[in-house]
Amino acid sequence: MAVPINLNGMSSGRADIAVIGGGILGLAHAYVLARAGKRVVMFERSSRAIGASVRNFGMIWPIGQPAREIHDIALRSRRIWLEALEASRLSYRPVGSLHVAYQADEADVLREFAEIGPTAGYECRWLEKSEAIERSQAIRSDGLAGALWSGTELTVDPREFVGQFGGYLREVGVQCRYGECVRSVQLPWIETARGRWEVERAIICAGDDFETLYPLVFAESGITKCKLQMMRTEPQPDGWELGPALAAGLTLRFYKAFRICSTLEKLKARVAAEKPEYERWAIHVLASQTSDGAITLGDSHEYGLTPEVFDRVDIDELILAEARTFLRLPSWQIAERWHGSYALHPELPFLEAEPEPGVTIVTAPGGSGMTLSFGLAERMARRIAECD
Ligand SMILES: Cc1cc2nc3c(=O)[nH]c(=O)nc-3n(C[C@H](O)[C@H](O)[C@H](O)COP(=O)(O)OP(=O)(O)OC[C@H]3O[C@@H](n4cnc5c(N)ncnc54)[C@H](O)[C@@H]3O)c2cc1C
């Protein structure tokens, strides 16, 4: 028997630019391009975005970005983040960050960074133990050597921001098409699961979906995926504040900013020898606070094109054990566990590709997509303005 096809809800229309993907890169591109006067349509295949952009710490983290070009993009991105947050009246915490040191080699790296970082554009300084404790009620004082303070970092609540920013984009004229998967792009046509749109350009911010659009470009690009395990506590009692977002010694192995430190190799060698299980799962520990007062904790890193769907209890235990070495929380009650996956390129800070004229793929900002999002979108808008 033939199944009747319901044609209600078919979609069609025109715009200057189609943005494909409603994660943070898609939202940022839609915002910046609409602000530049473009008619924008944004397609998100799910009824709400559920990819990496809602699964992260919400850290806007210029301090971790490698010096010069990428750090500059992060700083510009932060400025646009602030503008977008104020305009949309969504919450954020301008709390800065502390990298805490308990081992001599951690203090060496952070002291060195505090010395040479400012000459490379990082606004940061070393705090002695007493000053660090004054900045944060959340860090353990026993064994603390000191901390690196930076006031530049912001924390947003990723679920709140990504869930609600589309509503603000609608107010400023972006056509947000949630629940509409793009099946093909053949300019000027965008074929979706529900119809056909006519546009001049398309920007593809499809995150770690390498299969739907331009799969050969992805196959040849060398990008891969990374799976990360995460946890969140219950909201902390009595309005308890984390203060600055926190990172500790293991993190120094991850963020490329610290590669300018000659003391880093010694720390890496010690961690590899002393903590092989942290090396195996590429674990470091960050802590941020969401708008309801809960603390987000993570993470691990498992690389490969087909991420493992089953989470490992032992990884969560390693993360929590490390967190307890530097963090003091009124409540350690874990309320949520999940994993996320992002696209990354083994060498490049992100992937930009132009599979055909007028179509640009922007993806794979790795663990820095929240940080770089609005800066990457601004670059794109500038490039488009130059072509027009
Ligand atoms: C656990 C974890 C912690 C992290 N912490 C941080 C952090 O604190 N700070 C930071 O800067 N970065 C962090 N990151 C990295 C950051 O979250 C990602 O780099 C960023 O979210 C990637 O955004 P995106 O828009 O490219 O991808 P996504 O968020 O995955 O969005 C892509 C969207 O495109 C949609 N889509 C795909 N194909 C189609 C199609 N054909 N049609 C329509 N829609 C489509 C998908 O449904 C999806 O919603 C973290 C990542 C993870 C996983």
The ligand as an SDF file (V2000), in Angstrom:
LIG
                    3D

 53 58  0  0  0  0  0  0  0  0999 V2000
   33.9700   17.2790   25.7010 C   0  0  0  0  0  0  0  0  0  0  0  0
   34.4210   18.4850   24.9300 C   0  0  0  0  0  0  0  0  0  0  0  0
   34.9370   19.5720   25.6270 C   0  0  0  0  0  0  0  0  0  0  0  0
   35.3250   20.7110   24.9170 C   0  0  0  0  0  0  0  0  0  0  0  0
   35.6650   21.8580   25.5970 N   0  0  0  0  0  0  0  0  0  0  0  0
   35.8850   23.0040   24.9080 C   0  0  0  0  0  0  0  0  0  0  0  0
   36.0560   24.2380   25.5950 C   0  0  0  0  0  0  0  0  0  0  0  0
   35.8590   24.3430   26.8020 O   0  0  0  0  0  0  0  0  0  0  0  0
   36.4370   25.3320   24.8710 N   0  0  0  0  0  0  0  0  0  0  0  0
   36.5860   25.2870   23.5190 C   0  0  0  0  0  0  0  0  0  0  0  0
   36.9710   26.2800   22.9160 O   0  0  0  0  0  0  0  0  0  0  0  0
   36.2780   24.1490   22.8200 N   0  0  0  0  0  0  0  0  0  0  0  0
   35.9370   23.0220   23.4870 C   0  0  0  0  0  0  0  0  0  0  0  0
   35.6570   21.8760   22.8190 N   0  0  0  0  0  0  0  0  0  0  0  0
   35.6690   21.8820   21.3480 C   0  0  0  0  0  0  0  0  0  0  0  0
   34.3770   22.4670   20.7970 C   0  0  0  0  0  0  0  0  0  0  0  0
   33.2630   22.0130   21.5270 O   0  0  0  0  0  0  0  0  0  0  0  0
   34.2370   22.0710   19.3200 C   0  0  0  0  0  0  0  0  0  0  0  0
   35.4210   22.4240   18.6230 O   0  0  0  0  0  0  0  0  0  0  0  0
   33.0830   22.8170   18.6910 C   0  0  0  0  0  0  0  0  0  0  0  0
   31.9090   22.6300   19.4480 O   0  0  0  0  0  0  0  0  0  0  0  0
   32.8490   22.3530   17.2500 C   0  0  0  0  0  0  0  0  0  0  0  0
   31.7380   23.0810   16.7910 O   0  0  0  0  0  0  0  0  0  0  0  0
   31.0750   22.7490   15.4040 P   0  0  0  0  0  0  0  0  0  0  0  0
   29.9980   23.7510   15.1870 O   0  0  0  0  0  0  0  0  0  0  0  0
   32.1550   22.6080   14.3710 O   0  0  0  0  0  0  0  0  0  0  0  0
   30.5120   21.2560   15.5670 O   0  0  0  0  0  0  0  0  0  0  0  0
   29.1860   20.6820   16.2510 P   0  0  0  0  0  0  0  0  0  0  0  0
   28.9090   21.2800   17.5530 O   0  0  0  0  0  0  0  0  0  0  0  0
   29.3190   19.1990   16.1970 O   0  0  0  0  0  0  0  0  0  0  0  0
   28.0370   21.1530   15.2790 O   0  0  0  0  0  0  0  0  0  0  0  0
   27.8830   20.6540   13.9690 C   0  0  0  0  0  0  0  0  0  0  0  0
   26.3890   20.6670   13.6840 C   0  0  0  0  0  0  0  0  0  0  0  0
   26.1610   20.4450   12.2930 O   0  0  0  0  0  0  0  0  0  0  0  0
   24.9820   19.6990   12.1580 C   0  0  0  0  0  0  0  0  0  0  0  0
   25.0130   19.0700   10.8370 N   0  0  0  0  0  0  0  0  0  0  0  0
   25.9300   18.1770   10.3840 C   0  0  0  0  0  0  0  0  0  0  0  0
   25.6470   17.8240    9.1110 N   0  0  0  0  0  0  0  0  0  0  0  0
   24.5200   18.5100    8.7630 C   0  0  0  0  0  0  0  0  0  0  0  0
   23.7390   18.5750    7.5720 C   0  0  0  0  0  0  0  0  0  0  0  0
   24.0680   17.8720    6.4760 N   0  0  0  0  0  0  0  0  0  0  0  0
   22.6370   19.3600    7.5620 N   0  0  0  0  0  0  0  0  0  0  0  0
   22.2890   20.0960    8.6550 C   0  0  0  0  0  0  0  0  0  0  0  0
   23.0050   20.0680    9.8120 N   0  0  0  0  0  0  0  0  0  0  0  0
   24.1100   19.2910    9.8530 C   0  0  0  0  0  0  0  0  0  0  0  0
   25.0400   18.7100   13.3130 C   0  0  0  0  0  0  0  0  0  0  0  0
   23.7550   18.2130   13.6210 O   0  0  0  0  0  0  0  0  0  0  0  0
   25.6480   19.5550   14.4210 C   0  0  0  0  0  0  0  0  0  0  0  0
   24.6810   20.1250   15.2790 O   0  0  0  0  0  0  0  0  0  0  0  0
   35.2640   20.7310   23.5020 C   0  0  0  0  0  0  0  0  0  0  0  0
   34.7370   19.6280   22.8210 C   0  0  0  0  0  0  0  0  0  0  0  0
   34.2950   18.5160   23.5280 C   0  0  0  0  0  0  0  0  0  0  0  0
   33.7140   17.3670   22.7710 C   0  0  0  0  0  0  0  0  0  0  0  0
  1  2  1  0
  2  3  1  0
  2 52  2  0
  3  4  2  0
  4  5  1  0
  4 50  1  0
  5  6  2  0
  6  7  1  0
  6 13  1  0
  7  8  2  0
  7  9  1  0
  9 10  1  0
 10 11  2  0
 10 12  1  0
 12 13  2  0
 13 14  1  0
 14 15  1  0
 14 50  1  0
 15 16  1  0
 16 17  1  0
 16 18  1  0
 18 19  1  0
 18 20  1  0
 20 21  1  0
 20 22  1  0
 22 23  1  0
 23 24  1  0
 24 25  2  0
 24 26  1  0
 24 27  1  0
 27 28  1  0
 28 29  2  0
 28 30  1  0
 28 31  1  0
 31 32  1  0
 32 33  1  0
 33 34  1  0
 33 48  1  0
 34 35  1  0
 35 36  1  0
 35 46  1  0
 36 37  1  0
 36 45  1  0
 37 38  2  0
 38 39  1  0
 39 40  1  0
 39 45  2  0
 40 41  1  0
 40 42  2  0
 42 43  1  0
 43 44  2  0
 44 45  1  0
 46 47  1  0
 46 48  1  0
 48 49  1  0
 50 51  2  0
 51 52  1  0
 52 53  1  0
M  END
$$$$
